[in-house]
Amino acid sequence: MALLDKIHDHSAVVGVVGLGYVGLPLAVLQAKTGFRVFGIDEDHEKIARIDKGQSYIGDVQDADLAHVSGTTGFSVTTNFNVLQKCDIVLICVPTPLTANKEPDLGAVLKVTKTLAQHAHPDMLVVLESTSYPGTTEEIIVPALTGRGLQAGRNLFVAFSPERVDPGNASFKTHNTAKLVGGVTSTCGEMARTFYEQSIVNIFPVSSARVAEMTKLVENVFRSVNIAFVNELAMLCDRMGINVHEVIDAATTKNFGFMPFYPGPGVGGHCIPLDPYYLSWKSKAYDLHARFIELAGEINEGMPYFVVGKLQRILNKNGKCLNGATILVLGVTYKADVGDPRQSPATKVMELLQTEGATLIYVDPFAPRLTLGDTEYAAKTLSPPLLTECDACLILTAHSTFDYDMIVERASIIFDTRNATRHVKKNKEHVTLL
Ligand SMILES: NC(=O)c1ccc[n+]([C@@H]2O[C@H](COP(=O)([O-])OP(=O)(O)OC[C@H]3O[C@@H](n4cnc5c(N)ncnc54)[C@H](O)[C@@H]3O)[C@@H](O)[C@H]2O)c1
């Protein structure tokens, strides 16, 4: 049966490589749609947990895993030989940066090399990992074609960026609009038909490169705007103006203004990394993407600003950071999510450690945290903990924190997220970013 028919009647076998924040929800969705799905990951621990029916991703419930393995046949493995049986392969492996902030496509290259051994006619391969424009055409296609396989004729290759926003209660994988760009129009059409089976709103674009560029533009947009308000926060700090009041006031404009909020930096696997994929590639075209680099510089400088400002706050209260006990509230990269990757809180805490502070932290989403050689265990938020610390530093505004209690009990509070805005009590001891 031709691939298109197998997609339409859901008899196509789908392989999802990389079962993380992107791959696991996607694999479960495809299984729920009725496809036979193989989840492939090199991490034995993750495979063992899925086999036991235990999800490690907030957006996938244990019940979802039990449901799909029981009904449609969702199985997971570390053995890449199952790729031979797959008609469709979705690549969802990490695309980090090197220490010098250059693209590290090691995982994509490794998967592509293995996939080349199993590629067969009538196969659809889609890269979902974020990367610079040209990755699909320049890396995936040459590795998979030849030996009788030609893109657009009997092998279909596309890029379809994942836009999932972990923890977002309204938009999940199935109802987040999906871009699809094929290496050829036939490739794009095949990928579009596949995703239409499970995702409500597919938006085809003319090429894989357009899809790759669009994904990066979305994240650069956030990075640049966040950097702008972070710079504004530093200026307002010098001028003695409340930056949050300014942003709230500007938001009353009926058109032409979109609020972004300052914070201790940017985190997660997207905003701190993805923009550098584009600025790196832009250099090959003799263009230095200065907006991107500047935004990175400002956002990466925020943890240093936070530590400097905390030092000033302590000074004002006759205290010194060296030797002070700092209670950090929230260490994950964003509120109500358990993902600690690239969290600015980690950087702030490392800097505080270097300055000689004693650190305690509370985060219901992160029971343990390692900073250098030091292991920390999360404490439970309580009145004595707040009373005993020299200062309380709010870095991630989890909705489960009792901000009334925090404001009432802590003697010095530095709130980098404006998390205490709804507390009505006396807030003279609360400093905002
Ligand atoms: N997390 C997000 O919110 C998000 C959103 C949109 C796009 N993305 C992009 O999606 C991609 C994946 O991100 P993620 O957050 O799911 O990463 P992740 O680290 O949560 O998951 C990646 C998985 O791939 C596995 N893996 C690594 N190398 C492998 C290999 N060679 N073979 C098989 N498995 C391998 C890892 O063990 C891990 O389970 C990245 O390119 C990221 O930029 C992420």
The ligand as a Tripos MOL2 file, in Angstrom:
@<TRIPOS>MOLECULE
LIG
   44    48     1     0     0
SMALL
NO_CHARGES

@<TRIPOS>ATOM
      1 N1         10.8260   21.7540   25.4350 N.am      1 LIG1
      2 C1         10.1630   22.6320   24.7120 C.2       1 LIG1
      3 O1          9.3610   23.3760   25.2420 O.2       1 LIG1
      4 C2         10.3640   22.7330   23.2100 C.ar      1 LIG1
      5 C3          9.4220   23.4550   22.4860 C.ar      1 LIG1
      6 C4          9.5650   23.5560   21.1190 C.ar      1 LIG1
      7 C5         10.6600   22.9630   20.4940 C.ar      1 LIG1
      8 N2         11.5830   22.2700   21.2160 N.ar      1 LIG1
      9 C6         12.6950   21.6440   20.4960 C.3       1 LIG1
     10 O2         12.4490   20.2520   20.4200 O.3       1 LIG1
     11 C7         13.6740   19.5140   20.4860 C.3       1 LIG1
     12 C8         13.6170   18.5270   21.6320 C.3       1 LIG1
     13 O3         13.4660   19.2440   22.8370 O.3       1 LIG1
     14 P1         12.9610   18.5710   24.1750 P.3       1 LIG1
     15 O4         12.6380   19.6970   25.0970 O.co2     1 LIG1
     16 O5         11.9290   17.5460   23.9080 O.co2     1 LIG1
     17 O6         14.3100   17.8540   24.6510 O.3       1 LIG1
     18 P2         14.4470   16.7440   25.7970 P.3       1 LIG1
     19 O7         15.8340   16.8110   26.2770 O.co2     1 LIG1
     20 O8         13.3270   16.8640   26.7810 O.co2     1 LIG1
     21 O9         14.2090   15.3750   25.0210 O.3       1 LIG1
     22 C9         15.0650   14.9110   24.0580 C.3       1 LIG1
     23 C10        15.1410   13.3960   24.1720 C.3       1 LIG1
     24 O10        15.9980   12.9250   23.1430 O.3       1 LIG1
     25 C11        16.7900   11.8660   23.6820 C.3       1 LIG1
     26 N3         17.9900   11.7500   22.8620 N.ar      1 LIG1
     27 C12        19.0880   12.5300   22.8460 C.ar      1 LIG1
     28 N4         19.9450   12.1050   21.9100 N.ar      1 LIG1
     29 C13        19.3940   11.0280   21.3390 C.ar      1 LIG1
     30 C14        19.7950   10.1490   20.3160 C.ar      1 LIG1
     31 N5         20.9490   10.3270   19.6870 N.pl3     1 LIG1
     32 N6         18.9680    9.1460   19.9940 N.ar      1 LIG1
     33 C15        17.7940    8.9800   20.6260 C.ar      1 LIG1
     34 N7         17.3450    9.7860   21.5960 N.ar      1 LIG1
     35 C16        18.1420   10.7980   21.9450 C.ar      1 LIG1
     36 C17        17.0500   12.2770   25.1050 C.3       1 LIG1
     37 O11        17.3650   11.1490   25.8990 O.3       1 LIG1
     38 C18        15.7130   12.9060   25.4910 C.3       1 LIG1
     39 O12        14.8200   11.9670   26.0490 O.3       1 LIG1
     40 C19        14.7700   20.5620   20.6230 C.3       1 LIG1
     41 O13        15.2620   20.8700   19.3610 O.3       1 LIG1
     42 C20        14.0270   21.7660   21.2000 C.3       1 LIG1
     43 O14        14.6690   22.9790   20.8750 O.3       1 LIG1
     44 C21        11.4310   22.1290   22.5670 C.ar      1 LIG1
@<TRIPOS>BOND
     1     1     2 1
     2     2     3 2
     3     2     4 1
     4     4     5 ar
     5     4    44 ar
     6     5     6 ar
     7     6     7 ar
     8     7     8 ar
     9     8     9 1
    10     8    44 ar
    11     9    10 1
    12     9    42 1
    13    10    11 1
    14    11    12 1
    15    11    40 1
    16    12    13 1
    17    13    14 1
    18    14    15 2
    19    14    16 1
    20    14    17 1
    21    17    18 1
    22    18    19 2
    23    18    20 1
    24    18    21 1
    25    21    22 1
    26    22    23 1
    27    23    24 1
    28    23    38 1
    29    24    25 1
    30    25    26 1
    31    25    36 1
    32    26    27 ar
    33    26    35 ar
    34    27    28 ar
    35    28    29 ar
    36    29    30 ar
    37    29    35 ar
    38    30    31 1
    39    30    32 ar
    40    32    33 ar
    41    33    34 ar
    42    34    35 ar
    43    36    37 1
    44    36    38 1
    45    38    39 1
    46    40    41 1
    47    40    42 1
    48    42    43 1
@<TRIPOS>SUBSTRUCTURE
     1 LIG1         1 GROUP 0 **** ****
